[in-house]
Amino acid sequence: MKASNSLWRERLIDRMPSHLAKELDIFENEIALKKQGKIDDKVFAETRLRRGAYGQRYDNGERYDGRTERKLDYPAGSLAKGPNTLWDAPGMQRIKIPFGGLNAEQLETLAELAEEYSDGIAHITTRQDVQLHFLHIEDVPSLQRRLAAVSITAREACGNTVRNVTACPYAGVCRGEAFDVTPYAKATAYFLLGHPDTQNFGRKFKIAFSGCRDSACGLVRIHDIGLIAVTRQVDGQFQRGFEMYVGGGLGTVPYQADAHHDADSAHRLVEEAQLFLEACHSCYGRVIAQAAAV
C-alpha cells in the first residue's frame, strides 16, 4: 500500500464533487470493515466491482518456477476481497472515459496514476475505458480520489449497470458526420450514472453514438442502444436528431440491433433512452423473479 494514501483525502477534499467524496469515504470504510471480517466476501466483491475495482483470480500467490509450484506468503494471509480472490493479490482498476474524451489535466493524472500505482502502462479498452493493473485494493480509494479531483469516475465501470457510453473516435472532426455527437454522449453518460433505473439490470448495458449513418466507426448496431446522428428539415429549419437502434449484442449469440424509430429530436434523447432503460429494468426484474420461483 502507498504511504501517501492518508494524505490525499485532505489534500483533494475541496476539488472533488461532494457526492463522489462521500462515496469514496464510504468505500474506504467498507474496506476497513472487510479487513475486520464484518462484510461477506460476495457482498464486498459486489461493492468494489461497482467501483470498477476488479480482482484477478488467476493470481492468488501461486507461481510455477519451472520445476514446481510455489506459493507466495501474502501479508494478509487468507483474507479475501471476494470468492477465491486473496486480499493482497494484484487487482485491476477500470476507469470510465465517456466517449473517450480527455483533456490535458486528465491525461496527466492518468499517466501519474499508471506510474505510481501500476506498471507504468495504461491500457485502453475497446469501450474507451482505461485500465490499470497490479493495484492493491487498499490503494483504490486514494487513486479514485485523484481521479475525482479531475472529474473522472470509475463508478459503474463493472457490474450489471450502464457501462461506459462510447462514441465514434472521429466525432467532432469527421467530414461526413451529421453533427458532433460528443456533447450528447456526455450528457447521456452522466444522466444515467447512478440513476435508480440503471442499478440492477440482469446484465451489463451498453450505449454507443455515431455521427455517420454510412460508416461503422461507432459500431452502434452491436449495442443495447445505438444512436446515429441525423438532420432533417422541420418548418424550414434544420433540426438535429437521432435514429435509435435497440437490442444489439456480441454475446454467445451475436445479433444486430433493430431500428426502434426514425429520427427523433436531439432534445428528447435522454428521455427516450431512460424510457427504454425502464422497460429493460422491468423486464429483467420479471425474469429474475421467475427464475427464483423455479
Long-range contacts (C-beta under 8 A, 24 or more apart in sequence): 1-136, 1-138, 1-139, 2-116, 2-117, 2-139, 2-142, 4-142, 5-138, 5-139, 5-141, 5-142, 8-142, 8-145, 8-146, 9-141, 9-142, 9-145, 12-145, 12-146, 12-148, 12-149, 15-148, 15-149, 16-145, 16-148, 16-149, 17-148, 17-151, 19-194, 20-144, 20-148, 20-153, 20-155, 21-145, 21-148, 23-155, 24-141, 24-144, 24-145, 24-148, 27-51, 27-140, 27-141, 27-144, 28-141, 31-137, 31-138, 31-140, 31-141, 34-81, 35-76, 35-79, 35-87, 41-80, 41-81, 41-82, 41-83, 42-82, 42-83, 44-81, 44-82, 45-81, 45-82, 45-83, 45-85, 46-159, 48-81, 48-82, 48-137, 48-140, 49-158, 49-159, 50-155, 50-156, 50-158, 50-159, 50-161, 51-140, 51-144, 51-154, 51-155, 51-157, 52-93, 52-94, 52-95, 52-96, 52-154, 52-155, 52-156, 52-157, 52-158, 53-91, 53-92, 53-93, 53-135, 53-137, 53-140, 53-154, 54-91, 54-92, 54-93, 54-94, 54-158, 55-81, 55-82, 55-85, 55-89, 55-91, 55-137, 56-85, 56-89, 56-90, 56-91, 56-92, 56-133, 57-84, 57-85, 59-89, 59-90, 60-84, 60-85, 60-86, 60-89, 61-86, 61-88, 61-89, 81-137, 87-137, 88-136, 90-133, 90-134, 90-135, 90-136, 91-134, 91-135, 91-136, 91-137, 91-140, 92-131, 92-132, 92-133, 92-134, 92-135, 93-117, 93-131, 93-132, 93-135, 93-140, 93-143, 93-144, 93-154, 94-125, 94-129, 94-130, 94-131, 94-154, 94-157, 94-158, 95-129, 95-130, 95-131, 95-132, 95-147, 95-152, 95-153, 95-154, 95-157, 96-129, 96-152, 96-153, 96-154, 96-155, 96-156, 96-157, 96-163, 96-164, 96-189, 97-128, 97-129, 97-130, 97-152, 97-164, 98-128, 98-164, 98-165, 98-185, 98-186, 98-189, 98-190, 99-128, 99-165, 99-166, 99-167, 99-171, 99-181, 99-182, 99-185, 99-186, 99-189, 99-209, 100-128, 100-166, 100-167, 100-169, 101-182, 101-186, 105-150, 106-150, 106-151, 106-152, 109-146, 109-147, 109-149, 109-150, 109-152, 110-152, 112-146, 113-143, 113-146, 113-147, 117-143, 127-163, 127-164, 127-166, 127-206, 128-164, 128-166, 128-167, 128-169, 129-157, 129-164, 153-193, 155-193, 155-194, 156-193, 156-194, 156-198, 159-204, 160-200, 160-201, 160-202, 160-203, 160-204, 160-205, 161-198, 161-199, 161-201, 161-204, 161-205, 162-189, 162-192, 162-193, 162-195, 162-198, 162-205, 162-206, 162-207, 162-277, 163-204, 163-205, 163-206, 164-189, 165-189, 165-192, 165-207, 165-208, 165-209, 166-206, 166-207, 166-208, 166-209, 166-218, 167-208, 167-209, 167-210, 167-218, 168-209, 168-210, 168-211, 168-212, 168-215, 168-217, 168-218, 169-217, 170-211, 170-217, 171-209, 171-210, 171-211, 171-218, 174-211, 174-212, 174-215, 174-217, 176-211, 176-212, 176-214, 176-215, 177-211, 177-212, 177-229, 178-211, 178-212, 178-213, 178-229, 178-230, 178-231, 178-240, 179-211, 179-229, 179-231, 179-240, 180-211, 181-209, 181-210, 181-211, 181-227, 181-229, 182-209, 184-209, 184-227, 184-229, 184-242, 184-266, 184-269, 185-209, 187-269, 187-270, 188-269, 188-270, 188-273, 191-270, 191-274, 192-273, 192-274, 192-277, 195-274, 195-277, 197-274, 197-277, 197-278, 197-281, 198-277, 198-281, 200-281, 200-284, 200-285, 201-280, 201-281, 201-284, 202-284, 202-287, 202-288, 203-284, 205-277, 205-280, 206-249, 207-273, 213-243, 220-245, 220-248, 220-257, 221-245, 221-248, 221-256, 221-257, 222-248, 222-249, 222-250, 222-254, 222-256, 222-257, 223-248, 223-249, 223-257, 224-248, 224-249, 224-257, 224-280, 225-257, 225-273, 225-276, 226-257, 227-269, 230-263, 232-263, 239-265, 239-266, 240-265, 240-266, 241-265, 241-266, 242-266, 242-269, 244-272, 244-276, 246-276
